[in-house]
Amino acid sequence: MGQRAGLDQLLVADAFRRRGIGAALLEFAQRRARGRGCTALYCALPMASAGRGFLTKAGLQPVGEWFVKDLSNQTAA
């Protein structure tokens, strides 16, 4: 496995949710990670967090409290 990028926080204020802002921020993080040669993106999220559905929908796979996305088969844009 190559280098991995960690996402510490991705927060969108309640008033601005469901507008694609979180998805755009996550896509930016993935593009940046790929551009720096990372082969995976990961972040930790508590089991009871509402953001778990968002991350799963975005293609990150749950592994306990961690979510991981393989970036190695995607090209940097």
PEKA-V969131 format. One record per backbone hydrogen bond with DSSP energy under -0.5 kcal/mol. NH is the residue of the N-H (numbers start at 1). CO is the residue of the C=O. E is the energy in kcal/mol with one decimal. If there is no record, write none. Layout:
NH_CO_E, NH_CO_E
This chain:
5_40_-3.0, 7_42_-2.9, 8_6_-0.7, 16_13_-2.3, 17_14_-1.3, 19_16_-0.5, 24_20_-2.1, 25_21_-2.5, 26_22_-2.6, 27_23_-2.4, 28_24_-2.2, 29_25_-2.2, 30_26_-2.2, 31_27_-2.6, 32_28_-2.5, 33_29_-2.3, 34_30_-2.7, 35_31_-2.6, 36_32_-1.1, 36_33_-0.6, 37_34_-2.1, 38_33_-2.6, 39_3_-3.0, 40_3_-0.8, 41_69_-2.3, 42_5_-2.6, 43_67_-2.0, 45_65_-3.4, 49_46_-1.9, 52_49_-1.1, 53_50_-0.8, 54_50_-0.5, 55_51_-2.3, 56_52_-2.3, 57_53_-2.5, 58_54_-1.6, 59_56_-1.6, 60_55_-2.4, 61_68_-3.5, 63_66_-3.6, 66_63_-1.8, 67_43_-2.8, 68_61_-2.1, 69_41_-2.6, 71_39_-2.5, 71_69_-0.5, 72_39_-1.2, 74_71_-1.6
